[in-house]
């Protein structure tokens, strides 16, 4: 398995248009950002140019769009732009906007997709960190009938079902099986609104910039011609025949199920607020920004509690290095060989396994009545896995040995006992230079971190 690297834009781009809710003329600019930056918005119209991190816990409102809020500063309608960044696997981006919302453009994400392709994407040095869904996550809203289920999967995909009490728009389904299909299948799908919703939205000081060019408008419950004309005049759009039900926007549907595809786009944009790409399948039934945010907040909470996820370990999958190959590379032997197989190797990381048996010789004295694996041996096992990572960087690794020069910031979080399977994950925290490697390592039992440490090692050619 090869670990993918983080990405950012190759160059900046700007887009201008009306704000859906404010009606203001707005410009938003997307800029490259350094590694581990994530998505951040800057309000350039305010004196101190405050920054708001695009994270689920910063969502302050979900009424007719996702609103980020921090220290009293707000930015609305961020979901379409974030969906495009996420779909193009852009991890780091600084987004400057000169108003309290992102322009609605034509109500879709197509312009963002086109601009991202125009300026290009550049790979960065740091590895991409995924949130891997390992068990079912489910949130339901009994009042609205909305639900979101997130299931384990080896990639990111979304299935969306919408349902409305409408003769024009009843039930629709949309799916995105691969992010590479985003521009062709999802990006051009516009936001939608029912005519019956417009007056309440106006009363709530929303959609001042809404018109027949930046949304799908669905007229499915007949009202009087006078009332229909008044509504058109308020919205500053041409009057229509009140007897003609259907879609009344200026441009026809891009897809027969365009509303369902747009809801999928919204889910994608809201899930970008997790702060890292995920591997999992999202099944969204009658989704909305509120329930989207409830799920992403749950995931963010899990990320905060577990700052690093345990690697996926399937004992049925053959290892990349078995014990015989490990013995060819490491000089350690019984009773000091502490790693039994390597299950993943990337350009900058490695994952190894140690099965802890009650027959380990150290349990005779540590401790006879309460066997606990010594912390120093956990660190030794982690170091051996790190040694294999370092040796994997050189030609003819059997001609070299790895010696550890320094071990820092060692933490023990939980004891390891007989019967535990310990998974070690080590990765470089800087480039390998002049035979010196700096690594960060974690040891897991199940999903729990039991030990962590930082290492400095030197590669030495054997005499």
C-alpha positions as a printed NumPy array, in Angstrom:
array([[  0.   ,   0.   ,   0.   ],
       [  1.329,   3.43 ,  -0.961],
       [  0.53 ,   6.393,   1.251],
       [ -0.808,   9.371,  -0.684],
       [  0.583,  12.851,  -0.149],
       [ -1.247,  16.037,   0.724],
       [ -2.145,  18.435,  -2.094],
       [ -2.805,  22.124,  -2.589],
       [ -3.582,  24.429,  -5.5  ],
       [ -0.775,  25.186,  -7.927],
       [ -1.933,  28.793,  -8.195],
       [ -4.641,  31.132,  -6.871],
       [ -7.992,  31.849,  -8.511],
       [-10.914,  34.169,  -7.805],
       [-14.636,  34.093,  -8.546],
       [-17.188,  36.889,  -8.156],
       [-20.953,  36.966,  -7.899],
       [-23.981,  37.688,  -5.752],
       [-24.415,  36.444,  -2.22 ],
       [-27.509,  34.242,  -2.007],
       [-28.65 ,  35.617,   1.334],
       [-27.12 ,  39.125,   1.435],
       [-27.463,  40.031,  -2.243],
       [-24.016,  41.671,  -2.06 ],
       [-21.486,  41.568,  -4.884],
       [-18.784,  39.265,  -3.489],
       [-15.357,  38.028,  -4.52 ],
       [-13.851,  34.834,  -3.145],
       [-10.203,  33.921,  -3.719],
       [ -8.676,  30.456,  -3.276],
       [ -4.948,  30.329,  -2.517],
       [ -2.345,  27.576,  -2.081],
       [ -1.598,  26.736,   1.553],
       [  1.209,  24.87 ,   3.338],
       [  1.112,  21.286,   4.564],
       [ -1.273,  20.452,   7.427],
       [ -3.038,  23.798,   6.974],
       [ -6.461,  22.416,   6.088],
       [ -9.237,  24.703,   4.853],
       [ -9.401,  28.179,   6.381],
       [-11.575,  31.185,   5.513],
       [-10.41 ,  34.794,   5.889],
       [-12.844,  37.714,   6.068],
       [-10.838,  40.328,   4.145],
       [-13.615,  42.93 ,   4.492],
       [-13.016,  43.192,   8.247],
       [-10.215,  45.261,   9.735],
       [ -8.345,  42.473,  11.515],
       [ -9.088,  39.93 ,   8.747],
       [-10.184,  37.149,  11.13 ],
       [ -9.637,  33.51 ,  10.199],
       [-12.233,  30.784,  10.629],
       [-11.111,  27.167,  10.377],
       [-13.469,  25.095,   8.233],
       [-14.282,  22.498,  10.9  ],
       [-17.564,  20.989,  12.008],
       [-17.372,  22.462,  15.517],
       [-17.267,  25.962,  13.988],
       [-20.675,  25.577,  12.322],
       [-22.939,  28.112,  13.991],
       [-26.083,  27.713,  11.899],
       [-27.512,  25.309,   9.33 ],
       [-30.54 ,  27.247,   8.162],
       [-30.584,  27.155,   4.371],
       [-26.836,  26.568,   4.19 ],
       [-23.789,  25.909,   6.322],
       [-22.638,  28.927,   8.32 ],
       [-19.2  ,  28.973,   9.923],
       [-18.91 ,  31.147,  13.009],
       [-16.061,  32.086,  15.347],
       [-15.792,  34.931,  17.846],
       [-18.885,  36.572,  16.386],
       [-17.583,  36.462,  12.794],
       [-19.616,  34.483,  10.262],
       [-19.21 ,  33.091,   6.755],
       [-22.236,  31.512,   5.056],
       [-22.824,  29.182,   2.097],
       [-19.429,  27.5  ,   2.259],
       [-20.548,  23.996,   1.307],
       [-20.328,  24.211,  -2.516],
       [-16.748,  25.49 ,  -2.509],
       [-15.672,  22.935,   0.095],
       [-17.3  ,  20.115,  -1.89 ],
       [-15.162,  20.99 ,  -4.909],
       [-11.945,  21.21 ,  -2.875],
       [-12.691,  17.872,  -1.221],
       [-13.631,  16.181,  -4.493],
       [-10.338,  17.23 ,  -6.095],
       [ -8.479,  15.908,  -3.043],
       [ -7.1  ,  19.306,  -2.117],
       [ -6.076,  19.134,   1.538],
       [ -4.799,  22.656,   2.13 ],
       [ -6.345,  25.914,   0.924],
       [ -6.696,  29.486,   2.184],
       [-10.013,  31.029,   1.119],
       [-10.369,  34.813,   1.221],
       [-13.827,  36.37 ,   0.978],
       [-14.808,  40.034,   1.217],
       [-18.28 ,  39.511,   2.674],
       [-20.119,  37.375,   5.255],
       [-20.838,  34.679,   2.667],
       [-19.401,  32.954,  -0.384],
       [-21.05 ,  33.968,  -3.69 ],
       [-23.771,  31.601,  -4.858],
       [-22.685,  31.827,  -8.548],
       [-25.147,  29.576, -10.429],
       [-26.077,  27.565,  -7.32 ],
       [-23.7  ,  24.691,  -8.075],
       [-20.   ,  23.87 ,  -7.734],
       [-19.164,  23.717, -11.434],
       [-17.227,  27.004, -11.557],
       [-15.034,  25.899,  -8.667],
       [-14.318,  22.621, -10.43 ],
       [-13.397,  24.382, -13.666],
       [-11.069,  26.831, -11.903],
       [ -9.34 ,  24.095,  -9.904],
       [ -8.645,  22.219, -13.137],
       [ -7.442,  25.423, -14.815],
       [ -4.87 ,  26.393, -12.159],
       [ -3.848,  22.823, -11.37 ],
       [ -2.948,  20.895,  -8.229],
       [  0.47 ,  20.309,  -6.687],
       [  1.55 ,  17.438,  -4.453],
       [  3.148,  18.271,  -1.115],
       [  5.68 ,  16.343,   0.954],
       [  3.538,  15.502,   3.981],
       [  1.466,  12.295,   3.949],
       [ -2.308,  12.549,   3.819],
       [ -4.006,  11.478,   7.038],
       [ -7.35 ,   9.707,   6.558],
       [-10.177,   9.134,   8.975],
       [-10.967,   5.465,   8.473],
       [-14.511,   4.405,   9.316],
       [-14.198,   1.134,  11.233],
       [-17.71 ,   0.71 ,  12.56 ],
       [-21.194,   1.906,  11.726],
       [-22.033,   5.512,  12.618],
       [-25.72 ,   6.454,  12.52 ],
       [-27.709,   9.582,  13.29 ],
       [-31.494,   9.885,  12.912],
       [-33.926,  12.766,  13.14 ],
       [-37.279,  11.254,  14.041],
       [-39.094,  14.553,  13.426],
       [-37.982,  15.   ,   9.815],
       [-37.291,  11.378,   8.899],
       [-33.713,  12.266,   8.002],
       [-30.924,   9.808,   8.677],
       [-27.252,   9.404,   7.862],
       [-25.395,   6.118,   8.125],
       [-21.626,   5.948,   7.642],
       [-20.223,   2.473,   6.994],
       [-16.703,   1.056,   6.599],
       [-15.436,   1.015,   3.012],
       [-12.062,   0.977,   1.291],
       [-12.799,   4.337,  -0.395],
       [-15.065,   7.368,  -0.068],
       [-18.524,   7.154,  -1.618],
       [-21.992,   8.637,  -1.06 ],
       [-25.543,   7.429,  -1.663],
       [-28.306,  10.014,  -1.255],
       [-32.089,   9.638,  -1.203],
       [-34.468,  12.616,  -1.051],
       [-38.228,  12.618,  -0.618],
       [-40.71 ,  15.522,  -0.616],
       [-44.468,  15.919,  -0.41 ],
       [-44.651,  17.354,  -3.9  ],
       [-46.268,  16.404,  -7.197],
       [-43.256,  17.827,  -9.05 ],
       [-40.41 ,  16.563,  -6.847],
       [-41.258,  13.365,  -4.993],
       [-38.42 ,  10.861,  -4.438],
       [-35.015,  10.839,  -6.096],
       [-31.75 ,   8.981,  -5.656],
       [-28.152,   9.907,  -6.466],
       [-24.795,   8.238,  -5.945],
       [-21.103,   9.081,  -6.198],
       [-18.93 ,   5.974,  -6.228],
       [-15.633,   7.715,  -6.93 ],
       [-14.501,  11.313,  -6.43 ],
       [-13.089,  11.333,  -9.967],
       [-16.717,  11.4  , -11.19 ],
       [-17.516,  14.621,  -9.298],
       [-17.209,  17.125, -12.144],
       [-19.143,  15.038, -14.641],
       [-21.869,  13.737, -12.324],
       [-22.319,  16.17 ,  -9.413],
       [-20.608,  19.564,  -9.74 ],
       [-23.185,  21.188, -12.071],
       [-26.166,  20.304,  -9.831],
       [-27.817,  23.471,  -8.545],
       [-29.446,  24.251,  -5.229],
       [-33.245,  24.13 ,  -5.24 ],
       [-36.149,  25.842,  -3.525],
       [-39.93 ,  25.468,  -3.524],
       [-41.978,  28.6  ,  -4.26 ],
       [-43.937,  27.927,  -1.029],
       [-40.648,  28.324,   0.901],
       [-39.684,  31.693,  -0.561],
       [-41.848,  33.98 ,   1.585],
       [-40.749,  32.423,   4.91 ],
       [-37.123,  32.668,   3.769],
       [-37.543,  36.348,   2.892],
       [-39.188,  36.963,   6.248],
       [-36.084,  35.435,   7.88 ],
       [-33.873,  37.877,   5.961],
       [-32.572,  35.144,   3.649],
       [-32.168,  34.655,  -0.148],
       [-31.97 ,  38.388,  -0.964],
       [-29.737,  37.372,  -3.869],
       [-31.872,  34.468,  -5.058],
       [-33.159,  34.515,  -8.63 ],
       [-34.112,  32.233, -11.511],
       [-30.471,  31.867, -12.596],
       [-28.867,  30.579,  -9.397],
       [-31.36 ,  27.96 ,  -8.23 ],
       [-33.835,  25.328,  -9.344],
       [-37.236,  26.838,  -8.484],
       [-40.113,  24.389,  -8.051],
       [-43.696,  25.645,  -8.303],
       [-45.964,  22.758,  -7.321],
       [-48.837,  24.294,  -5.311],
       [-50.912,  26.81 ,  -7.23 ],
       [-51.474,  30.282,  -5.759],
       [-53.383,  33.277,  -7.126],
       [-51.935,  35.221, -10.028],
       [-51.849,  38.362,  -7.877],
       [-49.891,  36.63 ,  -5.121],
       [-47.559,  35.052,  -7.676],
       [-46.907,  38.449,  -9.285],
       [-46.191,  40.059,  -5.907],
       [-43.676,  37.348,  -5.128],
       [-41.979,  37.787,  -8.517],
       [-41.756,  41.552,  -7.999],
       [-40.261,  41.104,  -4.524],
       [-37.632,  38.756,  -5.927],
       [-37.101,  41.087,  -8.925],
       [-37.68 ,  38.293, -11.429],
       [-40.039,  38.162, -14.427],
       [-43.687,  37.365, -13.729],
       [-44.932,  33.885, -14.639],
       [-48.285,  32.263, -15.359],
       [-49.656,  31.075, -11.983],
       [-51.566,  28.22 , -13.637],
       [-48.425,  26.556, -15.005],
       [-46.918,  24.251, -12.376],
       [-43.403,  22.826, -12.693],
       [-39.805,  24.014, -12.769],
       [-39.803,  27.765, -13.431],
       [-36.103,  28.718, -13.402],
       [-34.522,  30.118, -16.56 ],
       [-32.347,  27.101, -17.421],
       [-33.748,  23.544, -17.595],
       [-32.593,  20.692, -15.371],
       [-29.046,  19.514, -16.035],
       [-29.994,  16.001, -14.838],
       [-33.449,  14.463, -14.281],
       [-32.44 ,  13.911, -10.64 ],
       [-30.54 ,  17.196, -10.25 ],
       [-32.046,  17.994,  -6.801],
       [-30.842,  14.643,  -5.405],
       [-27.4  ,  15.233,  -6.906],
       [-27.274,  18.666,  -5.302],
       [-28.149,  17.201,  -1.904],
       [-25.238,  14.808,  -2.419],
       [-23.026,  17.819,  -3.207],
       [-24.137,  19.427,   0.067],
       [-23.303,  16.247,   2.   ],
       [-19.86 ,  16.205,   0.392],
       [-19.227,  19.843,   1.303],
       [-20.389,  19.383,   4.888],
       [-18.26 ,  16.253,   5.339],
       [-15.24 ,  18.287,   4.215],
       [-15.581,  19.939,   7.648],
       [-14.236,  16.769,   9.277],
       [-10.797,  18.221,   8.595],
       [ -9.341,  15.161,   6.898],
       [-10.486,  12.877,   4.068],
       [-12.389,   9.793,   5.13 ],
       [-12.593,   6.229,   3.914],
       [-16.179,   5.133,   4.302],
       [-19.585,   4.96 ,   2.62 ],
       [-22.187,   7.605,   3.467],
       [-25.848,   6.67 ,   3.063],
       [-27.88 ,   9.87 ,   3.449],
       [-31.685,   9.713,   3.542],
       [-33.471,  13.077,   3.342],
       [-30.269,  14.841,   4.435],
       [-29.905,  18.479,   5.392],
       [-27.147,  20.678,   6.747],
       [-28.333,  20.142,  10.332],
       [-28.028,  16.352,  10.359],
       [-24.871,  16.521,   8.214],
       [-23.285,  18.641,  10.926],
       [-24.462,  16.322,  13.693],
       [-22.594,  13.428,  12.06 ],
       [-19.455,  15.388,  11.291],
       [-19.334,  16.695,  14.873],
       [-19.448,  13.093,  16.113],
       [-16.516,  12.201,  13.882],
       [-14.609,  15.318,  14.937],
       [-15.129,  14.313,  18.569],
       [-13.667,  10.883,  17.847],
       [-10.69 ,  12.474,  16.074],
       [ -9.995,  14.683,  19.096],
       [-10.213,  11.758,  21.51 ],
       [ -7.956,   9.624,  19.313],
       [ -5.397,  11.958,  17.758],
       [ -4.142,   9.096,  15.602],
       [ -6.135,   6.099,  14.343],
       [ -5.017,   2.519,  14.658],
       [ -4.059,   0.943,  11.319],
       [ -6.461,  -1.572,   9.843],
       [ -5.212,  -5.091,  10.554],
       [ -6.647,  -8.158,   8.851],
       [ -4.691, -11.262,   9.995],
       [ -5.966, -13.183,   6.951],
       [ -4.048, -10.926,   4.548],
       [ -0.479, -12.172,   3.87 ],
       [  2.173,  -9.827,   5.344],
       [  4.534,  -7.779,   3.22 ],
       [  7.388,  -9.093,   5.384],
       [  7.116, -12.348,   7.304],
       [  9.387, -13.349,  10.179],
       [ 11.932, -14.95 ,   7.83 ],
       [ 12.331, -11.726,   5.831],
       [ 12.54 ,  -9.702,   9.05 ],
       [ 15.346, -11.944,  10.31 ],
       [ 17.25 , -11.277,   7.089],
       [ 17.15 ,  -7.523,   7.804],
       [ 17.371,  -7.263,  11.585],
       [ 20.235,  -8.754,  13.65 ],
       [ 17.983,  -9.387,  16.679],
       [ 17.227, -12.954,  17.771],
       [ 15.481, -14.707,  20.646],
       [ 14.6  , -13.403,  23.147],
       [ 14.943,  -9.911,  21.713],
       [ 13.247, -10.026,  18.31 ],
       [ 10.063,  -8.049,  19.026],
       [  8.331,  -7.791,  15.64 ],
       [  6.77 , -10.722,  13.793],
       [  5.446,  -9.279,  10.561],
       [  5.119,  -6.084,   8.533],
       [  1.678,  -5.484,   7.039],
       [  2.137,  -2.061,   5.371],
       [  5.045,  -0.082,   3.966],
       [  4.76 ,   3.319,   2.307],
       [  7.331,   5.841,   1.23 ],
       [  7.327,   7.447,   4.666],
       [  5.655,   4.984,   7.05 ],
       [  5.498,   1.347,   8.141],
       [  3.102,  -0.853,  10.117],
       [  4.274,  -3.898,  12.086],
       [  2.682,  -6.512,  14.348],
       [  3.703,  -8.152,  17.629],
       [  1.566, -10.893,  19.188],
       [  2.143, -10.95 ,  22.931],
       [  2.183, -14.491,  24.395],
       [  2.222, -15.526,  28.037],
       [  5.309, -17.578,  27.11 ],
       [  7.402, -14.42 ,  26.649],
       [ 10.433, -14.883,  28.945],
       [ 10.091, -11.437,  30.534],
       [  6.718, -12.348,  32.063],
       [  8.523, -14.637,  34.517],
       [  9.715, -11.6  ,  36.419],
       [  7.417,  -8.786,  35.14 ],
       [  5.304,  -9.686,  37.003],
       [  4.593, -13.309,  38.063],
       [  1.178, -12.52 ,  39.559],
       [  0.224,  -9.782,  37.131],
       [  2.015, -10.189,  33.784],
       [  2.613,  -6.812,  32.116],
       [  4.855,  -6.211,  29.105],
       [  7.675,  -3.857,  30.179],
       [  7.344,  -0.388,  28.699],
       [ 10.972,  -0.4  ,  27.661],
       [ 10.315,  -3.488,  25.519],
       [  7.344,  -1.785,  23.867],
       [  9.713,   1.01 ,  22.91 ],
       [ 12.274,  -1.563,  21.724],
       [  9.669,  -3.277,  19.539],
       [  8.625,   0.08 ,  18.121],
       [ 12.275,   0.873,  17.42 ],
       [ 12.74 ,  -2.403,  15.557],
       [  9.786,  -1.619,  13.313],
       [ 11.302,   1.825,  12.745],
       [ 14.584,   0.175,  11.853],
       [ 12.83 ,  -1.767,   9.108],
       [ 11.346,   1.488,   7.786],
       [ 14.803,   3.052,   7.615],
       [ 16.354,  -0.02 ,   5.968],
       [ 13.571,   0.035,   3.388],
       [ 14.977,   3.366,   2.145],
       [ 18.375,   1.955,   1.044],
       [ 19.57 ,  -0.416,  -1.643],
       [ 20.805,  -3.773,  -0.365],
       [ 19.304,  -3.268,   3.122],
       [ 20.895,  -6.484,   4.419],
       [ 24.29 ,  -4.694,   4.251],
       [ 23.184,  -1.995,   6.714],
       [ 22.188,  -1.738,  10.389],
       [ 20.126,   0.879,  12.181],
       [ 21.257,   2.303,  15.508],
       [ 19.072,   4.556,  17.612],
       [ 20.712,   7.771,  18.787],
       [ 17.875,   9.381,  20.722],
       [ 14.385,   8.583,  22.005],
       [ 12.139,  11.472,  23.12 ],
       [  8.618,  12.174,  24.344],
       [  7.865,   8.601,  25.358],
       [  4.348,   8.141,  26.767],
       [  2.693,   5.001,  28.114],
       [ -1.084,   5.165,  28.072],
       [ -2.225,   1.627,  28.755],
       [ -0.616,  -1.641,  29.856],
       [ -0.027,  -4.524,  27.438],
       [ -0.773,  -8.031,  28.695],
       [ -0.629, -11.612,  27.368],
       [ -3.077, -12.179,  24.545],
       [ -2.771,  -8.631,  23.172],
       [ -1.869,  -7.993,  19.557],
       [  0.197,  -4.819,  19.341],
       [  0.168,  -2.848,  16.08 ],
       [  3.062,  -0.446,  15.573],
       [  2.905,   2.467,  13.169],
       [  5.998,   4.581,  12.546],
       [  6.466,   7.44 ,  10.127],
       [  9.176,   9.906,   9.225],
       [  8.75 ,  13.376,  10.696],
       [ 11.522,  14.773,   8.485],
       [ 13.375,  13.687,   5.372],
       [ 16.119,  11.077,   5.657],
       [ 19.369,  13.065,   5.431],
       [ 22.995,  11.98 ,   5.737],
       [ 21.925,   8.641,   7.113],
       [ 19.924,  10.24 ,   9.955],
       [ 16.214,   9.48 ,  10.344],
       [ 13.654,  11.146,  12.632],
       [ 10.47 ,   9.16 ,  13.272],
       [  7.274,   9.286,  15.294],
       [  5.878,   5.966,  16.475],
       [  2.649,   4.695,  17.989],
       [  1.725,   1.332,  19.471],
       [ -1.937,   0.253,  19.458],
       [ -3.95 ,  -2.511,  21.059],
       [ -7.29 ,  -2.506,  19.288],
       [ -8.191,   1.132,  18.714],
       [ -6.301,   2.406,  21.776],
       [ -2.848,   3.992,  21.744],
       [ -0.803,   2.174,  24.392],
       [  2.535,   3.869,  23.767],
       [  4.082,   6.614,  21.662],
       [  7.597,   7.954,  21.156],
       [  9.891,   9.919,  18.857],
       [ 13.136,   8.404,  17.577],
       [ 16.359,   9.548,  15.952],
       [ 18.286,   6.763,  14.2  ],
       [ 21.409,   6.412,  12.114],
       [ 21.994,   3.993,   9.227],
       [ 25.434,   2.399,   9.329],
       [ 26.933,   0.157,   6.661],
       [ 28.061,  -3.179,   8.097],
       [ 31.758,  -3.949,   8.067]])
